[in-house]
Amino acid sequence: MASSAEFEIGPETETATHFSYDVTLFDAGRTRTLAVTLSFQDYDHWSHGRVPPVKVVDATLRFALERMTSAELGDALDCSTVRRRFAEFERQLSGLL
């Protein structure tokens, strides 16, 4: 079931292994925060450095919210979770970037 949620990605924080973002989800009149991470390895694999990491996060969230409700995302999401849950994700990601 697709979500009608919209989102806003906050500033990027970089750790030793990943990029991290606080994402504000707006859904059915409710607002909540989702912690999203993108590993350096996944970023390099998916984008080859051609787009900023935030673009990969944006595309991943758009893809996920077309297939899941915002509640199904939980409170924290690593982008690799979407890849593992949806076999078509990697094939479709380049068209979303």
PDB file as gemmi writes it, atoms N, CA and C in Angstrom:
CRYST1    1.000    1.000    1.000  90.00  90.00  90.00 P 1                      
ATOM      1  N   MET A   1       0.839  -1.179   0.000  1.00  0.00           N  
ATOM      2  CA  MET A   1       0.000   0.000   0.000  1.00  0.00           C  
ATOM      3  C   MET A   1       0.885   1.243   0.000  1.00  0.00           C  
ATOM      4  N   ALA A   2       0.704   2.100  -0.946  1.00  0.00           N  
ATOM      5  CA  ALA A   2       1.507   3.314  -1.070  1.00  0.00           C  
ATOM      6  C   ALA A   2       1.078   4.340  -0.036  1.00  0.00           C  
ATOM      7  N   SER A   3       2.002   5.189   0.321  1.00  0.00           N  
ATOM      8  CA  SER A   3       1.744   6.234   1.289  1.00  0.00           C  
ATOM      9  C   SER A   3       1.489   7.546   0.569  1.00  0.00           C  
ATOM     10  N   SER A   4       0.690   8.398   1.191  1.00  0.00           N  
ATOM     11  CA  SER A   4       0.479   9.741   0.660  1.00  0.00           C  
ATOM     12  C   SER A   4       1.416  10.729   1.337  1.00  0.00           C  
ATOM     13  N   ALA A   5       2.355  10.218   2.091  1.00  0.00           N  
ATOM     14  CA  ALA A   5       3.263  11.063   2.866  1.00  0.00           C  
ATOM     15  C   ALA A   5       4.172  11.893   1.964  1.00  0.00           C  
ATOM     16  N   GLU A   6       4.454  13.080   2.443  1.00  0.00           N  
ATOM     17  CA  GLU A   6       5.478  13.922   1.847  1.00  0.00           C  
ATOM     18  C   GLU A   6       6.595  14.013   2.869  1.00  0.00           C  
ATOM     19  N   PHE A   7       7.752  14.468   2.421  1.00  0.00           N  
ATOM     20  CA  PHE A   7       8.867  14.524   3.359  1.00  0.00           C  
ATOM     21  C   PHE A   7       9.793  15.680   3.044  1.00  0.00           C  
ATOM     22  N   GLU A   8      10.557  16.035   4.055  1.00  0.00           N  
ATOM     23  CA  GLU A   8      11.582  17.067   3.932  1.00  0.00           C  
ATOM     24  C   GLU A   8      12.848  16.522   4.576  1.00  0.00           C  
ATOM     25  N   ILE A   9      13.933  16.526   3.823  1.00  0.00           N  
ATOM     26  CA  ILE A   9      15.202  15.975   4.303  1.00  0.00           C  
ATOM     27  C   ILE A   9      16.006  17.089   4.959  1.00  0.00           C  
ATOM     28  N   GLY A  10      16.414  16.848   6.195  1.00  0.00           N  
ATOM     29  CA  GLY A  10      17.203  17.824   6.940  1.00  0.00           C  
ATOM     30  C   GLY A  10      18.670  17.770   6.556  1.00  0.00           C  
ATOM     31  N   PRO A  11      19.498  18.543   7.257  1.00  0.00           N  
ATOM     32  CA  PRO A  11      20.928  18.609   6.951  1.00  0.00           C  
ATOM     33  C   PRO A  11      21.625  17.249   7.069  1.00  0.00           C  
ATOM     34  N   GLU A  12      22.679  17.120   6.308  1.00  0.00           N  
ATOM     35  CA  GLU A  12      23.478  15.888   6.275  1.00  0.00           C  
ATOM     36  C   GLU A  12      24.500  15.890   7.400  1.00  0.00           C  
ATOM     37  N   THR A  13      24.634  14.746   8.050  1.00  0.00           N  
ATOM     38  CA  THR A  13      25.697  14.511   9.015  1.00  0.00           C  
ATOM     39  C   THR A  13      26.507  13.329   8.507  1.00  0.00           C  
ATOM     40  N   GLU A  14      27.809  13.435   8.575  1.00  0.00           N  
ATOM     41  CA  GLU A  14      28.672  12.364   8.087  1.00  0.00           C  
ATOM     42  C   GLU A  14      29.383  11.720   9.264  1.00  0.00           C  
ATOM     43  N   THR A  15      29.343  10.389   9.323  1.00  0.00           N  
ATOM     44  CA  THR A  15      30.076   9.647  10.342  1.00  0.00           C  
ATOM     45  C   THR A  15      31.246   8.941   9.653  1.00  0.00           C  
ATOM     46  N   ALA A  16      31.878   8.029  10.353  1.00  0.00           N  
ATOM     47  CA  ALA A  16      32.997   7.288   9.770  1.00  0.00           C  
ATOM     48  C   ALA A  16      32.555   6.308   8.686  1.00  0.00           C  
ATOM     49  N   THR A  17      31.262   5.919   8.703  1.00  0.00           N  
ATOM     50  CA  THR A  17      30.799   4.876   7.786  1.00  0.00           C  
ATOM     51  C   THR A  17      29.596   5.247   6.926  1.00  0.00           C  
ATOM     52  N   HIS A  18      28.913   6.334   7.278  1.00  0.00           N  
ATOM     53  CA  HIS A  18      27.668   6.629   6.565  1.00  0.00           C  
ATOM     54  C   HIS A  18      27.282   8.101   6.646  1.00  0.00           C  
ATOM     55  N   PHE A  19      26.328   8.455   5.785  1.00  0.00           N  
ATOM     56  CA  PHE A  19      25.652   9.746   5.835  1.00  0.00           C  
ATOM     57  C   PHE A  19      24.377   9.539   6.643  1.00  0.00           C  
ATOM     58  N   SER A  20      23.974  10.558   7.359  1.00  0.00           N  
ATOM     59  CA  SER A  20      22.784  10.447   8.190  1.00  0.00           C  
ATOM     60  C   SER A  20      21.950  11.716   8.055  1.00  0.00           C  
ATOM     61  N   TYR A  21      20.630  11.534   8.084  1.00  0.00           N  
ATOM     62  CA  TYR A  21      19.690  12.634   7.894  1.00  0.00           C  
ATOM     63  C   TYR A  21      18.500  12.459   8.824  1.00  0.00           C  
ATOM     64  N   ASP A  22      17.998  13.564   9.344  1.00  0.00           N  
ATOM     65  CA  ASP A  22      16.697  13.564  10.008  1.00  0.00           C  
ATOM     66  C   ASP A  22      15.701  14.011   8.955  1.00  0.00           C  
ATOM     67  N   VAL A  23      14.725  13.168   8.705  1.00  0.00           N  
ATOM     68  CA  VAL A  23      13.714  13.436   7.684  1.00  0.00           C  
ATOM     69  C   VAL A  23      12.393  13.702   8.395  1.00  0.00           C  
ATOM     70  N   THR A  24      11.746  14.783   8.029  1.00  0.00           N  
ATOM     71  CA  THR A  24      10.424  15.085   8.566  1.00  0.00           C  
ATOM     72  C   THR A  24       9.386  14.528   7.605  1.00  0.00           C  
ATOM     73  N   LEU A  25       8.537  13.649   8.130  1.00  0.00           N  
ATOM     74  CA  LEU A  25       7.455  13.054   7.342  1.00  0.00           C  
ATOM     75  C   LEU A  25       6.154  13.775   7.665  1.00  0.00           C  
ATOM     76  N   PHE A  26       5.415  14.129   6.633  1.00  0.00           N  
ATOM     77  CA  PHE A  26       4.111  14.760   6.768  1.00  0.00           C  
ATOM     78  C   PHE A  26       3.098  13.789   6.171  1.00  0.00           C  
ATOM     79  N   ASP A  27       2.198  13.266   7.014  1.00  0.00           N  
ATOM     80  CA  ASP A  27       1.260  12.257   6.538  1.00  0.00           C  
ATOM     81  C   ASP A  27      -0.053  12.370   7.296  1.00  0.00           C  
ATOM     82  N   ALA A  28      -1.128  12.561   6.558  1.00  0.00           N  
ATOM     83  CA  ALA A  28      -2.478  12.605   7.125  1.00  0.00           C  
ATOM     84  C   ALA A  28      -2.577  13.595   8.285  1.00  0.00           C  
ATOM     85  N   GLY A  29      -1.993  14.768   8.105  1.00  0.00           N  
ATOM     86  CA  GLY A  29      -2.066  15.800   9.129  1.00  0.00           C  
ATOM     87  C   GLY A  29      -1.131  15.607  10.301  1.00  0.00           C  
ATOM     88  N   ARG A  30      -0.323  14.573  10.259  1.00  0.00           N  
ATOM     89  CA  ARG A  30       0.627  14.295  11.336  1.00  0.00           C  
ATOM     90  C   ARG A  30       2.042  14.518  10.835  1.00  0.00           C  
ATOM     91  N   THR A  31       2.906  14.897  11.747  1.00  0.00           N  
ATOM     92  CA  THR A  31       4.314  15.119  11.434  1.00  0.00           C  
ATOM     93  C   THR A  31       5.153  14.277  12.377  1.00  0.00           C  
ATOM     94  N   ARG A  32       6.173  13.637  11.817  1.00  0.00           N  
ATOM     95  CA  ARG A  32       7.109  12.884  12.670  1.00  0.00           C  
ATOM     96  C   ARG A  32       8.479  12.872  12.018  1.00  0.00           C  
ATOM     97  N   THR A  33       9.472  12.497  12.808  1.00  0.00           N  
ATOM     98  CA  THR A  33      10.847  12.472  12.325  1.00  0.00           C  
ATOM     99  C   THR A  33      11.292  11.038  12.093  1.00  0.00           C  
ATOM    100  N   LEU A  34      11.991  10.840  10.998  1.00  0.00           N  
ATOM    101  CA  LEU A  34      12.548   9.542  10.618  1.00  0.00           C  
ATOM    102  C   LEU A  34      14.057   9.714  10.474  1.00  0.00           C  
ATOM    103  N   ALA A  35      14.830   8.897  11.152  1.00  0.00           N  
ATOM    104  CA  ALA A  35      16.285   8.922  11.018  1.00  0.00           C  
ATOM    105  C   ALA A  35      16.675   8.024   9.849  1.00  0.00           C  
ATOM    106  N   VAL A  36      17.353   8.598   8.846  1.00  0.00           N  
ATOM    107  CA  VAL A  36      17.720   7.841   7.645  1.00  0.00           C  
ATOM    108  C   VAL A  36      19.234   7.823   7.506  1.00  0.00           C  
ATOM    109  N   THR A  37      19.774   6.641   7.211  1.00  0.00           N  
ATOM    110  CA  THR A  37      21.213   6.506   6.983  1.00  0.00           C  
ATOM    111  C   THR A  37      21.465   5.907   5.605  1.00  0.00           C  
ATOM    112  N   LEU A  38      22.596   6.282   5.042  1.00  0.00           N  
ATOM    113  CA  LEU A  38      23.066   5.783   3.749  1.00  0.00           C  
ATOM    114  C   LEU A  38      24.549   5.484   3.904  1.00  0.00           C  
ATOM    115  N   SER A  39      24.927   4.221   3.801  1.00  0.00           N  
ATOM    116  CA  SER A  39      26.339   3.869   3.966  1.00  0.00           C  
ATOM    117  C   SER A  39      27.152   4.403   2.792  1.00  0.00           C  
ATOM    118  N   PHE A  40      28.420   4.682   3.058  1.00  0.00           N  
ATOM    119  CA  PHE A  40      29.311   5.127   1.983  1.00  0.00           C  
ATOM    120  C   PHE A  40      29.361   4.081   0.876  1.00  0.00           C  
ATOM    121  N   GLN A  41      29.372   2.811   1.262  1.00  0.00           N  
ATOM    122  CA  GLN A  41      29.444   1.718   0.286  1.00  0.00           C  
ATOM    123  C   GLN A  41      28.220   1.713  -0.630  1.00  0.00           C  
ATOM    124  N   ASP A  42      27.025   1.821  -0.048  1.00  0.00           N  
ATOM    125  CA  ASP A  42      25.817   1.863  -0.882  1.00  0.00           C  
ATOM    126  C   ASP A  42      25.800   3.109  -1.745  1.00  0.00           C  
ATOM    127  N   TYR A  43      26.183   4.240  -1.195  1.00  0.00           N  
ATOM    128  CA  TYR A  43      26.220   5.482  -1.972  1.00  0.00           C  
ATOM    129  C   TYR A  43      27.111   5.323  -3.203  1.00  0.00           C  
ATOM    130  N   ASP A  44      28.317   4.800  -3.012  1.00  0.00           N  
ATOM    131  CA  ASP A  44      29.239   4.604  -4.134  1.00  0.00           C  
ATOM    132  C   ASP A  44      28.681   3.605  -5.149  1.00  0.00           C  
ATOM    133  N   HIS A  45      28.108   2.518  -4.648  1.00  0.00           N  
ATOM    134  CA  HIS A  45      27.563   1.473  -5.528  1.00  0.00           C  
ATOM    135  C   HIS A  45      26.406   2.006  -6.376  1.00  0.00           C  
ATOM    136  N   TRP A  46      25.507   2.763  -5.765  1.00  0.00           N  
ATOM    137  CA  TRP A  46      24.309   3.223  -6.462  1.00  0.00           C  
ATOM    138  C   TRP A  46      24.530   4.448  -7.324  1.00  0.00           C  
ATOM    139  N   SER A  47      25.393   5.359  -6.882  1.00  0.00           N  
ATOM    140  CA  SER A  47      25.504   6.626  -7.614  1.00  0.00           C  
ATOM    141  C   SER A  47      26.852   6.837  -8.287  1.00  0.00           C  
ATOM    142  N   HIS A  48      27.855   6.055  -7.889  1.00  0.00           N  
ATOM    143  CA  HIS A  48      29.218   6.216  -8.408  1.00  0.00           C  
ATOM    144  C   HIS A  48      29.701   7.659  -8.238  1.00  0.00           C  
ATOM    145  N   GLY A  49      29.156   8.345  -7.212  1.00  0.00           N  
ATOM    146  CA  GLY A  49      29.562   9.713  -6.918  1.00  0.00           C  
ATOM    147  C   GLY A  49      29.034  10.759  -7.881  1.00  0.00           C  
ATOM    148  N   ARG A  50      28.113  10.379  -8.762  1.00  0.00           N  
ATOM    149  CA  ARG A  50      27.612  11.320  -9.783  1.00  0.00           C  
ATOM    150  C   ARG A  50      26.593  12.315  -9.248  1.00  0.00           C  
ATOM    151  N   VAL A  51      25.944  11.980  -8.144  1.00  0.00           N  
ATOM    152  CA  VAL A  51      24.958  12.880  -7.535  1.00  0.00           C  
ATOM    153  C   VAL A  51      25.266  12.985  -6.043  1.00  0.00           C  
ATOM    154  N   PRO A  52      24.834  14.049  -5.399  1.00  0.00           N  
ATOM    155  CA  PRO A  52      25.054  14.159  -3.953  1.00  0.00           C  
ATOM    156  C   PRO A  52      24.306  13.052  -3.196  1.00  0.00           C  
ATOM    157  N   PRO A  53      24.811  12.655  -2.035  1.00  0.00           N  
ATOM    158  CA  PRO A  53      24.148  11.600  -1.256  1.00  0.00           C  
ATOM    159  C   PRO A  53      22.678  11.900  -0.953  1.00  0.00           C  
ATOM    160  N   VAL A  54      22.353  13.151  -0.717  1.00  0.00           N  
ATOM    161  CA  VAL A  54      20.968  13.502  -0.402  1.00  0.00           C  
ATOM    162  C   VAL A  54      20.028  13.144  -1.554  1.00  0.00           C  
ATOM    163  N   LYS A  55      20.510  13.154  -2.779  1.00  0.00           N  
ATOM    164  CA  LYS A  55      19.685  12.766  -3.933  1.00  0.00           C  
ATOM    165  C   LYS A  55      19.363  11.271  -3.886  1.00  0.00           C  
ATOM    166  N   VAL A  56      20.325  10.476  -3.434  1.00  0.00           N  
ATOM    167  CA  VAL A  56      20.098   9.031  -3.295  1.00  0.00           C  
ATOM    168  C   VAL A  56      19.067   8.783  -2.197  1.00  0.00           C  
ATOM    169  N   VAL A  57      19.171   9.500  -1.099  1.00  0.00           N  
ATOM    170  CA  VAL A  57      18.210   9.365  -0.003  1.00  0.00           C  
ATOM    171  C   VAL A  57      16.820   9.782  -0.483  1.00  0.00           C  
ATOM    172  N   ASP A  58      16.731  10.891  -1.192  1.00  0.00           N  
ATOM    173  CA  ASP A  58      15.455  11.359  -1.719  1.00  0.00           C  
ATOM    174  C   ASP A  58      14.826  10.301  -2.632  1.00  0.00           C  
ATOM    175  N   ALA A  59      15.592   9.763  -3.551  1.00  0.00           N  
ATOM    176  CA  ALA A  59      15.083   8.751  -4.482  1.00  0.00           C  
ATOM    177  C   ALA A  59      14.656   7.487  -3.732  1.00  0.00           C  
ATOM    178  N   THR A  60      15.429   7.100  -2.733  1.00  0.00           N  
ATOM    179  CA  THR A  60      15.098   5.908  -1.946  1.00  0.00           C  
ATOM    180  C   THR A  60      13.781   6.104  -1.204  1.00  0.00           C  
ATOM    181  N   LEU A  61      13.601   7.267  -0.601  1.00  0.00           N  
ATOM    182  CA  LEU A  61      12.360   7.532   0.125  1.00  0.00           C  
ATOM    183  C   LEU A  61      11.164   7.596  -0.821  1.00  0.00           C  
ATOM    184  N   ARG A  62      11.328   8.240  -1.972  1.00  0.00           N  
ATOM    185  CA  ARG A  62      10.227   8.287  -2.938  1.00  0.00           C  
ATOM    186  C   ARG A  62       9.841   6.873  -3.367  1.00  0.00           C  
ATOM    187  N   PHE A  63      10.845   6.042  -3.670  1.00  0.00           N  
ATOM    188  CA  PHE A  63      10.601   4.654  -4.062  1.00  0.00           C  
ATOM    189  C   PHE A  63       9.866   3.914  -2.943  1.00  0.00           C  
ATOM    190  N   ALA A  64      10.367   4.017  -1.728  1.00  0.00           N  
ATOM    191  CA  ALA A  64       9.783   3.292  -0.596  1.00  0.00           C  
ATOM    192  C   ALA A  64       8.347   3.737  -0.331  1.00  0.00           C  
ATOM    193  N   LEU A  65       8.100   5.037  -0.380  1.00  0.00           N  
ATOM    194  CA  LEU A  65       6.761   5.541  -0.064  1.00  0.00           C  
ATOM    195  C   LEU A  65       5.748   5.265  -1.169  1.00  0.00           C  
ATOM    196  N   GLU A  66       6.204   4.856  -2.342  1.00  0.00           N  
ATOM    197  CA  GLU A  66       5.283   4.387  -3.378  1.00  0.00           C  
ATOM    198  C   GLU A  66       4.818   2.965  -3.099  1.00  0.00           C  
ATOM    199  N   ARG A  67       5.508   2.280  -2.191  1.00  0.00           N  
ATOM    200  CA  ARG A  67       5.226   0.873  -1.930  1.00  0.00           C  
ATOM    201  C   ARG A  67       4.875   0.561  -0.485  1.00  0.00           C  
ATOM    202  N   MET A  68       5.105   1.509   0.399  1.00  0.00           N  
ATOM    203  CA  MET A  68       4.909   1.284   1.831  1.00  0.00           C  
ATOM    204  C   MET A  68       4.191   2.488   2.440  1.00  0.00           C  
ATOM    205  N   THR A  69       3.571   2.258   3.583  1.00  0.00           N  
ATOM    206  CA  THR A  69       3.030   3.385   4.332  1.00  0.00           C  
ATOM    207  C   THR A  69       4.173   4.026   5.109  1.00  0.00           C  
ATOM    208  N   SER A  70       3.981   5.257   5.515  1.00  0.00           N  
ATOM    209  CA  SER A  70       5.032   5.921   6.297  1.00  0.00           C  
ATOM    210  C   SER A  70       5.250   5.199   7.628  1.00  0.00           C  
ATOM    211  N   ALA A  71       4.199   4.610   8.193  1.00  0.00           N  
ATOM    212  CA  ALA A  71       4.336   3.867   9.445  1.00  0.00           C  
ATOM    213  C   ALA A  71       5.238   2.648   9.276  1.00  0.00           C  
ATOM    214  N   GLU A  72       5.200   2.023   8.111  1.00  0.00           N  
ATOM    215  CA  GLU A  72       6.039   0.849   7.861  1.00  0.00           C  
ATOM    216  C   GLU A  72       7.527   1.195   7.836  1.00  0.00           C  
ATOM    217  N   LEU A  73       7.854   2.453   7.624  1.00  0.00           N  
ATOM    218  CA  LEU A  73       9.262   2.861   7.624  1.00  0.00           C  
ATOM    219  C   LEU A  73       9.854   2.826   9.024  1.00  0.00           C  
ATOM    220  N   GLY A  74       9.012   2.890  10.040  1.00  0.00           N  
ATOM    221  CA  GLY A  74       9.483   2.889  11.418  1.00  0.00           C  
ATOM    222  C   GLY A  74      10.050   4.240  11.812  1.00  0.00           C  
ATOM    223  N   ASP A  75      10.919   4.235  12.806  1.00  0.00           N  
ATOM    224  CA  ASP A  75      11.536   5.473  13.288  1.00  0.00           C  
ATOM    225  C   ASP A  75      12.925   5.698  12.704  1.00  0.00           C  
ATOM    226  N   ALA A  76      13.501   4.640  12.157  1.00  0.00           N  
ATOM    227  CA  ALA A  76      14.841   4.716  11.573  1.00  0.00           C  
ATOM    228  C   ALA A  76      14.880   3.809  10.349  1.00  0.00           C  
ATOM    229  N   LEU A  77      15.574   4.276   9.317  1.00  0.00           N  
ATOM    230  CA  LEU A  77      15.643   3.514   8.078  1.00  0.00           C  
ATOM    231  C   LEU A  77      17.036   3.632   7.488  1.00  0.00           C  
ATOM    232  N   ASP A  78      17.663   2.508   7.231  1.00  0.00           N  
ATOM    233  CA  ASP A  78      18.891   2.503   6.449  1.00  0.00           C  
ATOM    234  C   ASP A  78      18.471   2.204   5.013  1.00  0.00           C  
ATOM    235  N   CYS A  79      19.038   2.933   4.073  1.00  0.00           N  
ATOM    236  CA  CYS A  79      18.633   2.781   2.667  1.00  0.00           C  
ATOM    237  C   CYS A  79      18.792   1.350   2.163  1.00  0.00           C  
ATOM    238  N   SER A  80      19.726   0.599   2.715  1.00  0.00           N  
ATOM    239  CA  SER A  80      19.914  -0.786   2.280  1.00  0.00           C  
ATOM    240  C   SER A  80      18.702  -1.655   2.607  1.00  0.00           C  
ATOM    241  N   THR A  81      17.904  -1.266   3.585  1.00  0.00           N  
ATOM    242  CA  THR A  81      16.693  -2.009   3.929  1.00  0.00           C  
ATOM    243  C   THR A  81      15.729  -2.022   2.753  1.00  0.00           C  
ATOM    244  N   VAL A  82      15.636  -0.918   2.045  1.00  0.00           N  
ATOM    245  CA  VAL A  82      14.752  -0.839   0.888  1.00  0.00           C  
ATOM    246  C   VAL A  82      15.253  -1.776  -0.204  1.00  0.00           C  
ATOM    247  N   ARG A  83      16.560  -1.807  -0.406  1.00  0.00           N  
ATOM    248  CA  ARG A  83      17.141  -2.712  -1.412  1.00  0.00           C  
ATOM    249  C   ARG A  83      16.835  -4.165  -1.070  1.00  0.00           C  
ATOM    250  N   ARG A  84      16.955  -4.516   0.186  1.00  0.00           N  
ATOM    251  CA  ARG A  84      16.703  -5.902   0.580  1.00  0.00           C  
ATOM    252  C   ARG A  84      15.218  -6.273   0.502  1.00  0.00           C  
ATOM    253  N   ARG A  85      14.366  -5.322   0.727  1.00  0.00           N  
ATOM    254  CA  ARG A  85      12.922  -5.607   0.727  1.00  0.00           C  
ATOM    255  C   ARG A  85      12.325  -5.653  -0.675  1.00  0.00           C  
ATOM    256  N   PHE A  86      12.874  -4.867  -1.601  1.00  0.00           N  
ATOM    257  CA  PHE A  86      12.310  -4.776  -2.941  1.00  0.00           C  
ATOM    258  C   PHE A  86      13.378  -5.107  -3.981  1.00  0.00           C  
ATOM    259  N   ALA A  87      13.231  -6.252  -4.627  1.00  0.00           N  
ATOM    260  CA  ALA A  87      14.228  -6.718  -5.599  1.00  0.00           C  
ATOM    261  C   ALA A  87      14.405  -5.739  -6.755  1.00  0.00           C  
ATOM    262  N   GLU A  88      13.360  -5.006  -7.112  1.00  0.00           N  
ATOM    263  CA  GLU A  88      13.424  -4.100  -8.258  1.00  0.00           C  
ATOM    264  C   GLU A  88      14.083  -2.754  -7.936  1.00  0.00           C  
ATOM    265  N   PHE A  89      14.401  -2.526  -6.671  1.00  0.00           N  
ATOM    266  CA  PHE A  89      14.929  -1.226  -6.264  1.00  0.00           C  
ATOM    267  C   PHE A  89      16.181  -0.818  -7.040  1.00  0.00           C  
ATOM    268  N   GLU A  90      17.188  -1.672  -7.085  1.00  0.00           N  
ATOM    269  CA  GLU A  90      18.433  -1.297  -7.754  1.00  0.00           C  
ATOM    270  C   GLU A  90      18.223  -1.049  -9.243  1.00  0.00           C  
ATOM    271  N   ARG A  91      17.348  -1.799  -9.895  1.00  0.00           N  
ATOM    272  CA  ARG A  91      17.086  -1.588 -11.316  1.00  0.00           C  
ATOM    273  C   ARG A  91      16.412  -0.243 -11.566  1.00  0.00           C  
ATOM    274  N   GLN A  92      15.567   0.163 -10.664  1.00  0.00           N  
ATOM    275  CA  GLN A  92      14.786   1.387 -10.865  1.00  0.00           C  
ATOM    276  C   GLN A  92      15.457   2.641 -10.300  1.00  0.00           C  
ATOM    277  N   LEU A  93      16.412   2.476  -9.407  1.00  0.00           N  
ATOM    278  CA  LEU A  93      17.008   3.626  -8.738  1.00  0.00           C  
ATOM    279  C   LEU A  93      17.655   4.617  -9.695  1.00  0.00           C  
ATOM    280  N   SER A  94      18.394   4.145 -10.681  1.00  0.00           N  
ATOM    281  CA  SER A  94      19.084   5.076 -11.569  1.00  0.00           C  
ATOM    282  C   SER A  94      18.106   5.991 -12.287  1.00  0.00           C  
ATOM    283  N   GLY A  95      16.914   5.508 -12.589  1.00  0.00           N  
ATOM    284  CA  GLY A  95      15.909   6.346 -13.230  1.00  0.00           C  
ATOM    285  C   GLY A  95      15.309   7.378 -12.292  1.00  0.00           C  
ATOM    286  N   LEU A  96      15.481   7.178 -10.996  1.00  0.00           N  
ATOM    287  CA  LEU A  96      14.952   8.119 -10.012  1.00  0.00           C  
ATOM    288  C   LEU A  96      15.961   9.186  -9.624  1.00  0.00           C  
ATOM    289  N   LEU A  97      17.241   8.951  -9.951  1.00  0.00           N  
ATOM    290  CA  LEU A  97      18.280   9.910  -9.552  1.00  0.00           C  
ATOM    291  C   LEU A  97      18.357  11.084 -10.509  1.00  0.00           C  
TER     292      LEU A  97                                                      
END                                                                             
